[in-house]
Amino acid sequence: METFELILFLLTAVIASSILDKLLPPLSLPLVQIALGAALALVVPTPLEWGIDPELLLILFIAPLHFNESRHVDSGALWKNRWGIASLSVGLVFAIVAACGATLHALLPAVPLAAACALGGAMGSTDAVAVTALTHDRRFGRRHEALLKGEALFNDVTGTVVFQCCLTLLATGSFSLLHAGEEFALDLFGGFFGGLVMGLLAWGLLQVLRRTGLDNPTLHVMLELLLPFIIYLAAKSLHIGAVIAVVASGLMLSLLPQRHTAATARTKLQAQSVWTTLEFVLNGIIFVVLGMQLPRLLEPAAEGSLGDPTTLLGVVVVLTLVLEGVRFAWLLAMDVRAAAAQGEDIRSCFVPEALRGTLAMALAGAKGGITLSLMLTLTASAALSAAGRATLVSIASGMIVLTLVLADFAVPALTPSKRSAKRTRDRVDAEIDLTLGVMASIEADAHLTGAVKGAVADVVDEPATVIVMHRYAEMLEDLAPAASPAAAARARAEFARVRGLYDQLDDIARRAARWDEGEDDVEGEEGPDDRPARRRSRRERLNAERSDSRPPAAPSLSDQFHQMRETHDAVEDVQAQALVRELQLIKAMVADGAIDAVHAKDLRNDVYIQQLVLD
């Protein structure tokens, strides 16, 4: 019963935090949730007197959130910045371990160097959950954003291996570089390639279910929810990196080809709705639980049982400054190297705007659930005294809170908001380019459904293509006022051209409406299998008439009616093809850097909705 009450309590706290977030705009939601959790832990005695199972925290919260994040990350940007991500995920972690370990041991000589380095290893793991929650509405550069997300997804392995090696050294007094290297390689490469294989198997299972007709939105979403847990447990049983396996499987699923139909659009919309809700709940619970644990973890330090509280507070501040300083120096060095490799003046990296971006990225690497879960494993370590374990956990908890506070207040001050750039001229121009590309594609494929002539005065043989093009042309008309002069001119010119073609259909459409009313009953008597055959027969007849070498007779009203009826049937097919092509163009524009991942996600969601409506 206590477990049930605890679940209800946590869900209520998450809902309350969402309301408080609206009333406290200067604070980010994660910080509000941490403060709420801490306040509740001080006020409510039960059922909050419990400890966190670190393994349960990883599998129940971290695994699904990492899985969902990796499925929607810009894989092209990750691959383009792969060496930079590797530098942050490996080199930066070791630099943080050395700097924080040496500093802590110098400030508190009673703390063994191995234990101090273990703390550095835990602090080297940037929490993807915290990073996403704190930076989702901030606008970083494309390169910096890819580096930050890649680091958050992949540096857990390095931090965890270093942490475990330090504990082994602390417990046994011996250290094997070969054994540590083998463990690191097994966790990193074994987890990565094992995750790719498991992602491929999961994709194959989904394809089999779809082809056998067993797939449906509910089943698909349930399988997606189960996958991160199954992959995590499978990786643990194989003794490979579990978190990295979950990330790799998500990346594999995002890279493998997916069908773009109305059915898949419905499934994606339902899955997105479920994952959005789940992500909000899990993120909220993580930060509320973190806040609930803080009073218990910091109580020994506050009471003075671990020494002077002021001294411990000073240690927390100094270590946090060292951590952020190392991150800033490492990122600045990477920016200088990237500028030199591209032939740019390295002095551009030291201008105020560039330094603000680098500093924002350094401060955005907040710590969270993974760091806390690693530090809580110290409670089972017999190599340290109870006071030593409490000291390290208290310092780690203080550093987690301080990094979150710095990210919450400093990052918004250093970077612009994505919301402010939602309808910027660049975004509108990109949407115009996308729309023009879709229209050009439709026109290029017009021979599949009918011919579209280049001049307004030309006859349109089958207007289905023009009808769909006109739908996109109306979008151009809406976008033109907010676009740049050049893009607006292109949009208005294309709208005028397509409008001229569309106007030719008005007369036939008005007369066909009356005829269509008389045919509704006939169509209603047709079975669903009869319509494709009727479409094919009419198209064959029309094509035969068009290929006749004899001079065409003036079309009768009946022929025009039949052509219009055929157009109504063909419009859906052309529109479906256009939406698929739009998704392809969005992917290409992301790869070319014309639009960012957030903008692409919004555009794809619009397409999915249109596919659902079309169905």
PyMOL commands that set and color helices and strands:
alter all, ss='L'
color gray80, all
select helices_A, chain A and resi 2-23+29-43+54-72+75-80+82-107+113-123+128-135+142-154+156-172+177-211+217-237+242-255+262-303+309-341+346-350+352-364+369-380+386-414+419-421+425-444+446-448+464-482+485-503+506-525+530-547+557-592+597-614
alter helices_A, ss='H'
color red, helices_A
deselect
rebuild
show_as cartoon
